[in-house]
């Protein structure tokens, strides 16, 4: 999804990444490092990166609910008007994709 959005040339993408992560973001993305134990870093990442219009949350379904709630609250505090949540629940026999727009 990110590569397709960047290829269109109409979107700026900011990837929010844990401060201790060594993963590389996709070329063309701005990276904002955050610390989930300090919610102000999440609000700052969302507020300080060029008027973010939508937060797309793509986390493992096993991530703690507290992390989701922190992201939703941070988006509200930063004035982000839209949050899209995409979670994939895996079982041994099939995959269910759940997507909600808030």
N, C-alpha and C positions, 0 to 999 in steps of 0.2 A: 504494500500500500504506500509506504513512504517513498519508495523509488518511483512509483507512478506519479505521485503528487509532485515530486521534484522535477521529473522529466517534463511535466507540463509547463514549467517555468512561471507559474502564477502563485506559488505558495512558498512561504518560508517555514521551515520545520525546526522546532526546538525539541531536542530529545532530553528528557529529564532522566538523570542517571544517578544512582547512589554514589556518594562521594568516594567510596572505597572500591568501586567497580573498575575492572580493567578491560571491560568490553569496549570495542571500538564502535562508534556510531557510524551510520551510513554516510558516505561522502556527501557533502552538501548540507548536512544538518548542523545546526548550532547545538552545542552540548551545555546543559546547565546542571552542575553537580549539586546534589541535595543530600541532606542528612535526615532520615526519617525520625530520628530522635529529637530533632529541632524543627518543628513545623514552620518556623519563620523562614527557613531556607527554601521550603517548598513555595510559600507565598511569594518570596522574593524572586524565585526562578520564574514563576508565572507572571508576576507583575512587571519585571524588569526586562522582558524579552519581546519588545516590539508589539505590544497590543495583541496578545494571543486571543484569537477568536473562538477556538475550540480546544478542549483538552480531550485527547483520545487515550483512554486508559486500557492498556493491553497487558494484563498481568496474569500470571498463573492462577488458576482457580483455587489453588491451595494457599495462596498468599493470605496472611491474616486480614480479617475484616477491618481491623484498626487502620491498616495501611490504606485501604479503599476510602474509609471515612476521612482519614487525614487528607487525602487528595481532593475529595469533594469539598471539604471545608476550606482548604487552601484555594481552590478554584473560586469559591464564592467570595472569600476574603480578598482575592486578587482582582475580582471583577470579571472573571472569564464567563461569558454568557452561556456557553454550551459545554456539556460534558457527555462524551460518548463512551460507554463501557462495553468492552468486548472481552468475554471470558470463554475459555475452552475447557470443558469438563471432559476428562478422558476416563473411560473404563476399559476393561480388557476386550470388550466385544464391539464397541461403537464409540463415536464421538458426537457430542451435542454442542452446538455453538449457540451461545446466548448473547444477544446484543440488546442493549437498552439505551435509550436516549433520555437524558435528564434535562 
